[in-house]
Amino acid sequence: MGWYLVRRIAAMVPVFLGATLLIYAMVFLLPGDPLAAMAGDRPLTPAVAAQLRARYHLDDPFLVQYLRYLGGLLHGDLGRAYSGLPVSSVLAHAFPVTIRLALIALVVEAVLGIGFGVIAGLRQGGLFDASVLITGLIIIAVPIFVLGFLAQFLFGVKLGLAPVTVGGGRPSAGCCCPGSCWGRCLSPMWCG
């Protein structure tokens, strides 16, 4: 078991390096200037642009920039977002809501999946079993963003039962609709 874990972790290293290199190269090859994206509609003076290029090492060759990026990742520095905030603080701010969503999804997924799976197993070959199978296949076939949009439109806009967006006020209430939608999408896998 120990050697299996060592082999799996060792296999993660080239995958991680390949994925980060590919993503970094795709962002590097995007047309346009990153400084223009940071500045928005305000034009930058050449002096400010040169200062920002030196600060963010934009004049360095691609490989040097990538290795600097990897070094930052290894030290826990994820860089800065376009807003100027550290990416780690942006992620830390969103993390509690993500955990809340995942817990709601897990509860909905387990209750629906195990519940319907047990009932369908007890009535094997019957109408309920067939309807659970067909409903599960439909739910798995529909992309989660489509199901989420439909749930948001129906329960948030038309019926007014759930907030349309997550955030503000009581964040737990805003997580119920997306969390249960996420759980419903995964629950057919528990039915067996």
GROMACS elastic network, one bead per residue, 0.5 to 0.9 nm:
[ bonds ]
;  ai    aj funct       b0    kb
    1     4     6  0.50800   500
    1     5     6  0.64087   500
    1     6     6  0.87576   500
    2     5     6  0.52567   500
    2     6     6  0.62937   500
    2     7     6  0.87108   500
    3     7     6  0.60580   500
    3     8     6  0.85038   500
    4     7     6  0.51559   500
    4     8     6  0.61617   500
    4     9     6  0.86012   500
    5     8     6  0.50488   500
    5     9     6  0.60412   500
    5    10     6  0.83803   500
    6     9     6  0.51981   500
    6    10     6  0.59838   500
    6    11     6  0.85098   500
    7    11     6  0.60622   500
    7    12     6  0.86712   500
    8    11     6  0.50324   500
    8    12     6  0.63602   500
    9    12     6  0.50598   500
    9    13     6  0.69355   500
   10    13     6  0.56034   500
   10    14     6  0.78384   500
   11    14     6  0.62064   500
   11    15     6  0.68006   500
   11    16     6  0.89097   500
   12    15     6  0.51094   500
   12    16     6  0.58952   500
   12    17     6  0.85092   500
   13    16     6  0.51410   500
   13    17     6  0.61494   500
   13    18     6  0.84984   500
   14    18     6  0.58445   500
   14    19     6  0.83498   500
   15    18     6  0.50975   500
   15    19     6  0.59676   500
   15    20     6  0.84717   500
   16    19     6  0.52041   500
   16    20     6  0.60545   500
   16    21     6  0.83792   500
   17    20     6  0.52895   500
   17    21     6  0.59384   500
   17    22     6  0.84641   500
   17    70     6  0.87720   500
   18    21     6  0.51154   500
   18    22     6  0.60221   500
   18    23     6  0.85614   500
   19    22     6  0.51440   500
   19    23     6  0.61097   500
   19    24     6  0.83855   500
   20    23     6  0.51843   500
   20    24     6  0.58278   500
   20    25     6  0.83133   500
   20    66     6  0.87636   500
   20    70     6  0.83995   500
   21    24     6  0.51130   500
   21    25     6  0.59241   500
   21    26     6  0.85150   500
   21    66     6  0.73385   500
   22    25     6  0.51294   500
   22    26     6  0.61678   500
   22    27     6  0.86987   500
   23    26     6  0.51046   500
   23    27     6  0.62532   500
   23    28     6  0.84772   500
   24    27     6  0.52110   500
   24    28     6  0.59831   500
   24    29     6  0.85866   500
   24    66     6  0.70582   500
   24    69     6  0.89584   500
   25    29     6  0.60376   500
   25    30     6  0.86554   500
   25    62     6  0.81593   500
   25    66     6  0.85017   500
   26    29     6  0.51907   500
   26    30     6  0.63875   500
   27    30     6  0.52968   500
   27    31     6  0.88906   500
   28    31     6  0.83853   500
   28    62     6  0.77916   500
   29    32     6  0.89220   500
   30    33     6  0.85486   500
   32    35     6  0.87850   500
   32    36     6  0.75124   500
   32    37     6  0.80210   500
   33    36     6  0.52568   500
   33    37     6  0.66044   500
   33    38     6  0.88807   500
   34    37     6  0.50227   500
   34    38     6  0.62625   500
   34    39     6  0.86596   500
   34    58     6  0.88425   500
   35    39     6  0.60603   500
   35    40     6  0.85348   500
   35    44     6  0.83229   500
   35    49     6  0.71355   500
   35    52     6  0.76115   500
   35    53     6  0.78866   500
   36    39     6  0.50589   500
   36    40     6  0.60511   500
   36    41     6  0.81355   500
   36    42     6  0.85023   500
   36    43     6  0.77340   500
   36    44     6  0.78239   500
   37    40     6  0.53458   500
   37    41     6  0.86193   500
   37    82     6  0.80855   500
   38    82     6  0.60725   500
   38    83     6  0.81369   500
   38    84     6  0.89046   500
   39    42     6  0.56173   500
   39    43     6  0.67665   500
   39    44     6  0.68770   500
   40    43     6  0.77478   500
   44    47     6  0.80909   500
   44    48     6  0.62244   500
   44    49     6  0.59762   500
   45    48     6  0.53271   500
   45    49     6  0.61381   500
   45    50     6  0.86114   500
   46    50     6  0.60370   500
   46    51     6  0.85233   500
   47    50     6  0.51669   500
   47    51     6  0.61790   500
   47    52     6  0.86704   500
   48    52     6  0.61273   500
   48    53     6  0.85149   500
   49    52     6  0.51400   500
   49    53     6  0.60650   500
   49    54     6  0.86078   500
   50    53     6  0.50280   500
   50    54     6  0.62042   500
   50    55     6  0.85463   500
   51    54     6  0.52173   500
   51    55     6  0.61018   500
   51    56     6  0.86931   500
   52    56     6  0.60332   500
   52    57     6  0.81139   500
   52    58     6  0.81676   500
   53    56     6  0.53896   500
   53    57     6  0.56355   500
   53    59     6  0.62484   500
   54    58     6  0.65696   500
   54    59     6  0.69288   500
   54    60     6  0.87909   500
   55    58     6  0.79351   500
   56    59     6  0.84501   500
   57    60     6  0.55806   500
   57    61     6  0.89481   500
   57    64     6  0.89542   500
   57    65     6  0.70074   500
   58    61     6  0.80104   500
   58    62     6  0.88115   500
   58    65     6  0.75068   500
   59    62     6  0.89000   500
   59    65     6  0.88493   500
   60    63     6  0.82029   500
   60    64     6  0.61438   500
   60    65     6  0.61665   500
   61    64     6  0.54096   500
   61    65     6  0.63168   500
   61    66     6  0.87344   500
   62    65     6  0.51579   500
   62    66     6  0.61480   500
   62    67     6  0.86597   500
   63    66     6  0.50410   500
   63    67     6  0.61112   500
   63    68     6  0.84873   500
   64    67     6  0.51735   500
   64    68     6  0.60712   500
   64    69     6  0.85158   500
   65    68     6  0.50906   500
   65    69     6  0.61283   500
   65    70     6  0.87042   500
   66    70     6  0.62185   500
   66    71     6  0.85943   500
   67    71     6  0.61055   500
   67    72     6  0.85573   500
   68    71     6  0.50538   500
   68    72     6  0.62354   500
   68    73     6  0.87049   500
   69    72     6  0.50906   500
   69    73     6  0.62904   500
   69    74     6  0.87669   500
   69    77     6  0.85853   500
   69    78     6  0.81630   500
   69    79     6  0.81318   500
   70    74     6  0.62213   500
   70    75     6  0.86734   500
   71    74     6  0.51477   500
   71    75     6  0.63669   500
   71    76     6  0.87393   500
   71    77     6  0.83453   500
   72    75     6  0.51349   500
   72    76     6  0.61979   500
   72    78     6  0.64901   500
   72    79     6  0.74911   500
   73    76     6  0.50338   500
   73    77     6  0.52676   500
   73    78     6  0.56380   500
   73    79     6  0.83001   500
   74    77     6  0.74363   500
   75    78     6  0.86371   500
   76    79     6  0.89905   500
   76    88     6  0.82905   500
   77    80     6  0.86691   500
   77    86     6  0.82615   500
   77    87     6  0.82259   500
   77    88     6  0.74813   500
   78    86     6  0.72466   500
   78    87     6  0.57066   500
   78    88     6  0.61716   500
   79    85     6  0.87235   500
   79    86     6  0.59625   500
   79    87     6  0.58457   500
   79    88     6  0.78571   500
   80    83     6  0.77064   500
   80    84     6  0.56569   500
   80    85     6  0.55605   500
   80    87     6  0.51558   500
   80    88     6  0.82705   500
   81    84     6  0.53477   500
   81    85     6  0.56177   500
   81    86     6  0.61025   500
   81    87     6  0.55251   500
   81    90     6  0.81867   500
   82    85     6  0.75186   500
   83    86     6  0.86657   500
   84    87     6  0.87095   500
   85    88     6  0.84592   500
   85    89     6  0.70574   500
   85    90     6  0.70554   500
   86    89     6  0.54549   500
   86    90     6  0.65918   500
   86    91     6  0.88700   500
   87    90     6  0.50311   500
   87    91     6  0.61685   500
   87    92     6  0.85055   500
   88    91     6  0.51086   500
   88    92     6  0.60085   500
   88    93     6  0.85734   500
   89    93     6  0.60638   500
   89    94     6  0.86527   500
   90    93     6  0.52017   500
   90    94     6  0.64771   500
   90    95     6  0.87057   500
   91    94     6  0.51491   500
   91    95     6  0.59328   500
   92    95     6  0.50948   500
   92    96     6  0.76261   500
   93    96     6  0.70088   500
   93    97     6  0.82091   500
   94    97     6  0.56175   500
   94    98     6  0.63223   500
   94    99     6  0.89050   500
   95    98     6  0.50112   500
   95    99     6  0.61981   500
   95   100     6  0.86177   500
   96    99     6  0.51343   500
   96   100     6  0.61687   500
   96   101     6  0.86169   500
   97   100     6  0.50099   500
   97   101     6  0.61289   500
   97   102     6  0.85827   500
   97   166     6  0.85564   500
   97   167     6  0.85234   500
   97   171     6  0.73819   500
   97   172     6  0.81536   500
   97   175     6  0.76068   500
   98   101     6  0.50712   500
   98   102     6  0.61349   500
   98   103     6  0.86422   500
   98   175     6  0.89896   500
   99   102     6  0.50372   500
   99   103     6  0.61360   500
   99   104     6  0.86110   500
  100   103     6  0.52218   500
  100   104     6  0.62287   500
  100   105     6  0.85419   500
  100   171     6  0.88830   500
  100   172     6  0.72740   500
  100   175     6  0.70558   500
  100   179     6  0.80368   500
  101   104     6  0.52500   500
  101   105     6  0.60726   500
  101   106     6  0.85491   500
  101   172     6  0.85639   500
  101   175     6  0.57192   500
  101   176     6  0.75549   500
  101   178     6  0.71386   500
  101   180     6  0.83403   500
  101   182     6  0.83415   500
  102   105     6  0.50241   500
  102   106     6  0.60195   500
  102   107     6  0.86560   500
  102   179     6  0.66513   500
  102   182     6  0.82816   500
  102   183     6  0.83962   500
  103   106     6  0.50065   500
  103   107     6  0.62251   500
  103   108     6  0.86088   500
  103   179     6  0.77938   500
  104   107     6  0.52621   500
  104   108     6  0.61908   500
  104   109     6  0.83863   500
  104   175     6  0.76956   500
  104   176     6  0.68626   500
  104   178     6  0.88037   500
  104   179     6  0.51276   500
  104   180     6  0.63490   500
  104   182     6  0.86219   500
  104   183     6  0.73362   500
  105   108     6  0.51834   500
  105   109     6  0.57773   500
  105   110     6  0.84028   500
  105   176     6  0.86130   500
  105   178     6  0.81584   500
  105   180     6  0.53236   500
  105   181     6  0.73859   500
  105   182     6  0.55055   500
  105   184     6  0.75815   500
  105   186     6  0.82816   500
  106   110     6  0.59650   500
  106   111     6  0.84530   500
  106   179     6  0.83258   500
  106   180     6  0.86326   500
  106   182     6  0.85911   500
  106   183     6  0.60246   500
  106   186     6  0.86810   500
  106   187     6  0.87749   500
  107   110     6  0.52479   500
  107   111     6  0.60351   500
  107   112     6  0.84206   500
  107   180     6  0.84404   500
  107   183     6  0.73828   500
  108   111     6  0.52810   500
  108   112     6  0.59130   500
  108   113     6  0.80041   500
  108   179     6  0.79244   500
  108   180     6  0.57944   500
  108   181     6  0.85959   500
  108   182     6  0.84593   500
  108   183     6  0.50585   500
  108   184     6  0.66376   500
  108   187     6  0.74964   500
  109   112     6  0.54796   500
  109   113     6  0.55600   500
  109   114     6  0.79831   500
  109   180     6  0.78261   500
  109   182     6  0.79990   500
  109   184     6  0.58032   500
  109   185     6  0.78256   500
  109   186     6  0.59292   500
  109   188     6  0.81000   500
  109   189     6  0.88350   500
  109   190     6  0.76266   500
  110   113     6  0.51968   500
  110   114     6  0.55708   500
  110   115     6  0.77167   500
  110   183     6  0.79849   500
  110   186     6  0.89108   500
  110   187     6  0.65464   500
  110   190     6  0.71436   500
  111   114     6  0.56055   500
  111   115     6  0.55826   500
  111   116     6  0.81675   500
  111   187     6  0.81145   500
  112   115     6  0.51439   500
  112   116     6  0.57861   500
  112   117     6  0.80238   500
  112   183     6  0.83646   500
  112   184     6  0.73457   500
  112   187     6  0.59668   500
  112   188     6  0.81138   500
  112   190     6  0.83561   500
  112   191     6  0.83518   500
  113   116     6  0.55150   500
  113   117     6  0.57719   500
  113   118     6  0.84550   500
  113   183     6  0.89720   500
  113   184     6  0.81868   500
  113   186     6  0.79812   500
  113   188     6  0.56493   500
  113   189     6  0.70056   500
  113   192     6  0.84518   500
  114   118     6  0.59567   500
  114   119     6  0.85232   500
  114   187     6  0.78462   500
  114   188     6  0.89336   500
  114   190     6  0.58990   500
  114   191     6  0.58951   500
  114   192     6  0.88126   500
  115   118     6  0.53894   500
  115   119     6  0.63157   500
  115   120     6  0.85439   500
  115   191     6  0.79563   500
  116   119     6  0.51547   500
  116   120     6  0.58679   500
  116   121     6  0.83319   500
  116   129     6  0.86481   500
  116   132     6  0.70729   500
  116   187     6  0.89882   500
  116   188     6  0.86214   500
  116   190     6  0.88155   500
  116   191     6  0.63576   500
  117   120     6  0.51194   500
  117   121     6  0.59565   500
  117   122     6  0.85932   500
  117   129     6  0.84455   500
  117   132     6  0.80224   500
  117   188     6  0.82311   500
  117   190     6  0.68998   500
  117   192     6  0.64975   500
  118   122     6  0.61770   500
  118   123     6  0.86524   500
  118   191     6  0.74577   500
  119   122     6  0.51339   500
  119   123     6  0.62745   500
  119   124     6  0.84550   500
  119   128     6  0.80519   500
  119   129     6  0.78233   500
  120   123     6  0.51170   500
  120   124     6  0.57556   500
  120   125     6  0.82863   500
  120   126     6  0.80200   500
  120   127     6  0.89821   500
  120   128     6  0.61200   500
  120   130     6  0.81059   500
  120   131     6  0.89409   500
  120   132     6  0.69511   500
  120   133     6  0.86205   500
  120   191     6  0.80713   500
  121   125     6  0.85363   500
  121   129     6  0.71257   500
  121   191     6  0.86984   500
  121   192     6  0.89824   500
  122   129     6  0.86747   500
  123   126     6  0.56504   500
  123   127     6  0.81855   500
  123   128     6  0.69755   500
  123   129     6  0.63102   500
  124   127     6  0.86140   500
  124   128     6  0.81632   500
  124   129     6  0.57428   500
  124   130     6  0.84324   500
  125   128     6  0.81536   500
  125   129     6  0.59452   500
  125   130     6  0.68542   500
  126   129     6  0.53217   500
  126   130     6  0.63724   500
  126   131     6  0.87025   500
  127   130     6  0.51834   500
  127   131     6  0.60806   500
  127   132     6  0.85784   500
  128   131     6  0.50810   500
  128   132     6  0.60587   500
  128   133     6  0.85081   500
  129   132     6  0.52213   500
  129   133     6  0.62018   500
  129   134     6  0.87102   500
  130   133     6  0.50520   500
  130   134     6  0.61437   500
  130   135     6  0.84775   500
  131   134     6  0.51222   500
  131   135     6  0.58852   500
  131   136     6  0.82794   500
  132   135     6  0.51445   500
  132   136     6  0.58715   500
  132   137     6  0.84911   500
  132   188     6  0.82517   500
  132   191     6  0.83038   500
  133   136     6  0.51452   500
  133   137     6  0.61956   500
  133   138     6  0.86813   500
  133   188     6  0.80882   500
  133   191     6  0.84063   500
  134   137     6  0.51279   500
  134   138     6  0.62125   500
  134   139     6  0.86373   500
  135   138     6  0.51049   500
  135   139     6  0.61255   500
  135   140     6  0.85783   500
  135   188     6  0.82521   500
  136   139     6  0.51107   500
  136   140     6  0.61090   500
  136   141     6  0.84841   500
  136   185     6  0.83767   500
  136   187     6  0.79635   500
  136   189     6  0.79290   500
  136   191     6  0.82576   500
  137   140     6  0.51519   500
  137   141     6  0.60240   500
  137   142     6  0.86961   500
  137   188     6  0.75436   500
  138   141     6  0.50210   500
  138   142     6  0.62144   500
  139   142     6  0.53878   500
  139   143     6  0.80281   500
  139   144     6  0.84675   500
  139   147     6  0.82612   500
  139   184     6  0.77102   500
  139   185     6  0.58600   500
  139   186     6  0.85115   500
  139   188     6  0.75396   500
  140   143     6  0.73122   500
  140   144     6  0.83740   500
  140   185     6  0.61566   500
  140   186     6  0.75759   500
  140   188     6  0.72204   500
  140   189     6  0.84769   500
  141   144     6  0.89760   500
  142   145     6  0.84543   500
  142   146     6  0.67762   500
  142   147     6  0.67863   500
  142   185     6  0.85404   500
  143   146     6  0.54632   500
  143   147     6  0.65562   500
  143   148     6  0.87050   500
  143   185     6  0.85823   500
  144   147     6  0.50550   500
  144   148     6  0.59094   500
  144   149     6  0.84791   500
  144   181     6  0.77122   500
  144   182     6  0.70352   500
  144   185     6  0.66483   500
  145   149     6  0.60106   500
  145   150     6  0.85271   500
  146   149     6  0.51211   500
  146   150     6  0.61881   500
  146   151     6  0.85538   500
  147   150     6  0.51396   500
  147   151     6  0.60683   500
  147   152     6  0.84868   500
  147   181     6  0.70462   500
  147   182     6  0.88316   500
  147   185     6  0.82962   500
  148   151     6  0.50836   500
  148   152     6  0.59715   500
  148   153     6  0.84592   500
  148   177     6  0.81518   500
  148   178     6  0.65146   500
  148   181     6  0.61008   500
  148   182     6  0.78829   500
  149   152     6  0.50538   500
  149   153     6  0.60380   500
  149   154     6  0.84935   500
  150   153     6  0.50953   500
  150   154     6  0.59759   500
  150   155     6  0.83484   500
  151   154     6  0.51404   500
  151   155     6  0.56822   500
  151   156     6  0.74300   500
  151   177     6  0.71936   500
  151   178     6  0.81390   500
  151   181     6  0.73224   500
  152   155     6  0.55353   500
  152   156     6  0.50067   500
  152   157     6  0.68059   500
  152   158     6  0.88589   500
  152   162     6  0.77963   500
  152   163     6  0.81886   500
  152   164     6  0.60621   500
  152   165     6  0.85951   500
  152   177     6  0.71852   500
  152   178     6  0.79732   500
  153   156     6  0.54897   500
  153   158     6  0.62881   500
  153   159     6  0.84817   500
  153   164     6  0.78866   500
  154   157     6  0.59129   500
  154   158     6  0.50782   500
  154   159     6  0.61252   500
  154   160     6  0.81313   500
  154   161     6  0.88176   500
  155   158     6  0.61164   500
  155   159     6  0.50159   500
  155   160     6  0.57908   500
  155   161     6  0.52941   500
  155   162     6  0.57318   500
  155   163     6  0.82690   500
  155   164     6  0.83266   500
  155   177     6  0.79128   500
  156   159     6  0.60383   500
  156   161     6  0.57197   500
  156   163     6  0.54829   500
  156   165     6  0.86893   500
  156   177     6  0.85201   500
  157   160     6  0.55091   500
  157   161     6  0.83030   500
  157   162     6  0.82936   500
  157   163     6  0.83372   500
  157   164     6  0.68948   500
  158   161     6  0.84896   500
  159   162     6  0.81092   500
  160   163     6  0.72307   500
  160   164     6  0.84770   500
  162   165     6  0.87426   500
  162   173     6  0.72768   500
  162   174     6  0.68038   500
  162   176     6  0.76483   500
  162   177     6  0.65140   500
  163   166     6  0.70766   500
  163   173     6  0.73005   500
  163   174     6  0.54912   500
  163   175     6  0.87047   500
  163   177     6  0.80793   500
  164   174     6  0.75123   500
  164   177     6  0.87521   500
  165   168     6  0.88145   500
  165   174     6  0.64073   500
  165   175     6  0.86872   500
  166   170     6  0.88970   500
  166   171     6  0.63275   500
  166   172     6  0.84860   500
  166   173     6  0.81130   500
  166   175     6  0.61930   500
  166   178     6  0.86518   500
  167   170     6  0.73129   500
  167   171     6  0.52632   500
  167   172     6  0.87259   500
  167   174     6  0.65711   500
  167   175     6  0.85637   500
  168   171     6  0.63076   500
  168   174     6  0.86429   500
  169   172     6  0.89537   500
  169   173     6  0.86796   500
  169   174     6  0.87768   500
  170   173     6  0.57127   500
  170   174     6  0.69637   500
  171   174     6  0.51418   500
  171   175     6  0.63900   500
  172   175     6  0.51770   500
  172   176     6  0.66903   500
  173   176     6  0.55969   500
  173   177     6  0.81095   500
  174   177     6  0.67841   500
  174   178     6  0.77955   500
  175   178     6  0.56066   500
  175   179     6  0.55992   500
  175   180     6  0.81794   500
  176   179     6  0.51620   500
  176   180     6  0.58192   500
  176   181     6  0.83062   500
  177   180     6  0.53349   500
  177   181     6  0.60459   500
  177   182     6  0.85938   500
  178   182     6  0.60715   500
  178   183     6  0.85062   500
  179   182     6  0.51158   500
  179   183     6  0.61217   500
  179   184     6  0.85730   500
  180   184     6  0.59603   500
  180   185     6  0.85301   500
  181   184     6  0.50983   500
  181   185     6  0.62987   500
  181   186     6  0.88364   500
  182   185     6  0.52358   500
  182   186     6  0.65540   500
  182   187     6  0.87435   500
  183   186     6  0.52042   500
  183   187     6  0.59071   500
  184   187     6  0.51141   500
  184   188     6  0.74255   500
  185   188     6  0.69299   500
  185   189     6  0.85588   500
  186   189     6  0.58264   500
  186   190     6  0.75287   500
  187   190     6  0.53548   500
  187   191     6  0.68691   500
  188   191     6  0.51534   500
  188   192     6  0.73442   500
  189   192     6  0.60182   500
